[in-house]
Structures are given as C-alpha cells and as structure tokens.
C-alpha cells in the first residue's frame, strides 16, 4: 500500500514509526524464508522463476526487493542544499 506523504496511515510518533519499521523487517525476513522454501511447482504457480526467488530471498531484510515497493510516506524528502549558512542568513 502506497500512502501519500501526509496520510492518516502515517505513524504519528517516532516510536510508532520504529515499531512499523521493525514489523516490516520481520515480515520481509519471514516471507523471504518462505519464498526460498517453495518448490519449483509452487514458484511456477505464482509466476516466479527459481532465480528470481533466490535473488529476493538472499536480500537482507532491511532492503526492499524488486518484488516489493516501499510506501511513499516512508521515503525521506530531499534535503535542500545550503545547510547551516542558509539557516544563519534567515536570522
């Protein structure tokens, strides 16, 4: 599910975001282990080749794979260049 940046589905506190992140990592780890355990017939049924399954299963849990999408609200907005000097000039 891709939620917009200012979505009511966005966890509101840093603690809630951390819990959501840990749950996502656990889900990825579990589903990748399950994917690696599928038989060739099961992979064929879901339309995934053995190579695609291995590639996804070998990814570390903290990386979204080709088969997954990171929700837009999780992405950090780009940082403006200028840094501290830009902030000091606003005083």
Protein Blocks (a to p, Z undefined) as FASTA:
>chain_A
ZZdfkbcklcfbfklmmmmmmmmmmmmmmmmmmmmmpcfklmmmnopafklmmmmmmpcf
klccfkbccdfklpccdddehijmlmmmmZZ
